[in-house]
């Protein structure tokens, strides 16, 4: 794997691209087979959840219980194979996301506004606008951006805690969290060797800034889908 060695490898997926979850499982298996996988960190489970106390032959149900898995948000059929590959290899799987009960505090924490540079903060606000189909009141953009920043910080802290010299912590998350200029890398210490990958289904309509990731791994395009169709008020145009 050309991106190694690295203390942390961040894979940023498109959540509805099944091929991306296949790549994630294969990456877990490759690192584990080389004895290089320190831990598997997940956006899909909350901070504090871990499989560290489980045996290699733990059942899927035991692993889901340890990770307090939210099946409605994250189908086990998609993510279970990568998680179980780590468990079978004796590698801890850790939750890295900000727990929901801490999100309200994050929304009110103005100190989070200073965690990114001016341009990066502006870009993160725009990502929040677009991610909510441009339907959020402007007064909510700031608080919702703080949640995004707090989530990135939580994932970064999980990586640092799981760090093992000579091995790699693998983070699985949405691609927005792995972007170097605005995401998790902004909150990692400078002495941590970090590599970021965007898993990209097809050719994006609006490509990210050059250098946003260390690598982009392309997979076949998915059928076109308007993700805002179900939430946009009737009669309201796109854009």
N, C-alpha and C positions, 0 to 999 in steps of 0.2 A: 504494500500500500504506500504510494508515493508521498502521502502526507505525513507519514511517521518518520522518526519518532516525534511524539507530542505528549505533553502532560494531560492535555484535554483535547478531545475531538468532538466537535459539535455538528450533528447532522440535523439540518432543518428541512422538514418535510412539508408536503401539501397533505393535509389530513385525510382527504378523500381519495388519495392516489394509492391504491393497493400495492402497486409496484414499489412504492417507497418503503412500505413496511417490510417487504421482502428484502430489500437492500439493507434495512436496519438489522434484520435477523442475521443476514449473511455477514455483516460487519461485526456483530457480537461474536458469531462463531469463529470468524477469522482471528480476531484479537484474542479470544479465549484459547484457541488452539495454539497460539504462539506464546501463551502465558503472559500476555501483555495487558490484559483487561483488569484494571484496578477496581472499577465499579461501573454499573449501568445506572445513569441518572435519568429521571423521566419528568417531563412536563406533565405527563398523564397521571401522576400520583403526587400527593401533597408532601411537603417538607415534614420530616419526622417519621414517615412510613418507611419500613425497610424489611428486606427478607434476610437480614444478616443472621438471625437466629434459627433459620430453617435449614434442614438437611437437603442434600442434593436431590434426593428422591421425593421431595415434597410434592404434594398434588397441586393441580391448578387451583383448586378451591382454597388450599392453605396459603398459596402465594397471593391470591386475590384478597384474602382476609388480611394478610400481613401488610399489604399495600393499600388497604381500604379502597379497593378498586371501584370506580364509578362506571359501571357498564353502560349506562345511558349516555354518558359523555364520550367514553372511549371504549368501543367494542373490543372485548377480549379476543375475539376471533382475529382482529387485526394486529393487536400488540402482544397478545399472549405468546406467540412463537419466539419473539425476540427476548421477552422477559424470561421464559422458561429455558431458553438456551443459556442464559447467564446463570440461572439457578442450577442447572444441571452441571455447569462448569465450576460450581462452587464460588461464583462471583456475586457479591452483594448487589441487589437492586435497590435503589433508594429513590424516594419521592423527592422532587426538587421544586415543585410549584408552591406558590404562596397559598396557604390555606384560606378558604373563603371567609372564615371568621376574622381574618386580619385585613381584609380588603377595605372595610369601612375606615379603619384607622389610616390605611395608606392613602385613601382619597383625601383625607384632611391634612396629611403630612406635607407641608409646603417645602420642607427641606429636600424632598425628592426632586423638586424643580431644578435644583442646582447639581444634580447628579450627572447630567449630560451637558455638553457645550451648547451654545445658543442654537447653532444650525442643526445639531443632532436632536435637540429638544423640539425644534420646529418640525423636523421630519417625523419625529415620533407622534406629535400631535396630528399631523396630516394622516399618518397611518391609522390612528385611532378614528379619525373622521371617516375615512374610507372603509375601515373595518366594520363600522356601524352604519354603512350604507348612507352616510351623510344625513342621518336622521336625528342624531343627538343634538339637543340644544347646545349652543355655543358655551353656555355656562357649565356644561358637563365635560367639555373637552379636557380642561385642566385636571379635574379629579380623575377622570378615566385614564389619562396619560400617566398619572402618578401610580395607578394600579399596575399598568404595563411595566413601568420602571421598577416598581417593587417586586414584581414577578421575576424580572430579569436579575435583580439583585439576589433574590432567594435562590434562583438556579445557580448563580455564580458562587454563592456561599456553600451550596451543596457540593459543587465541584471541588472547591478548596478543601472542605472537610474530608472528602473521599480521596484526596490526592495521595498517591504512592510513588515514591521515586523509582524511575525506570519503567513505570507502567502508564497506561492511558485511561483516564475517566472518559467514558462515552456518554454524551448527552443526546437524548432524542427529544425534539421539540418542533414546533412550527418554525418555518424559515424566518419569520420576523424576529424571533428571539435570538437567532444565530448571526444576524447581520452585524458585521464588525463595528460599524459606525454608531449604531443605536441600541444594540441588543446586549446579550449576556457578556460578550467580550469587553464591553466598556466597564464592567464591574469586577473584572478579574485582575489579580496582582500582576505587575509587569514582569515578574520573574517566572511566570507560568507560561510555558510554551503551548500556544493555543492554535488549533487549525479549525477552520469553519467550512462547512459544505452546504450548499443549497441543492436540494433535490428538486428538480424542475420538470414538471410534466408538460411536454411540448415547448413551444416558443412563447414566452410571455408577451402580452400586448404592450406593456410598458416595462422594459427591462430595468433592473436595479442599477444603481451607480456602479461604474467599473471599480473593481476591488472591494465590493461589498462582502465578498466571500473569498476564501482561498481557492475554492474549486466549485464548479457547478456540474452536477451529474444529471444528465438529461435522461428522461424516460418518455415512453410514448405519450402523445397528447391524449387528454380526456375529452369526451364530448363537451361541447360548449354548454355552460350552465350560468344562469343569472342567479348568483347567491343572494341577491337582495329581493328577488321577485316575491318571496313569501312575506316580506316585512314592509315593502314599500306601499304607502297608501295608494288606493286605486286612483288612477288618473295622473299620478305623479310620474314624470318622465325620468329616465336614467340620466346620470351625470350631474 
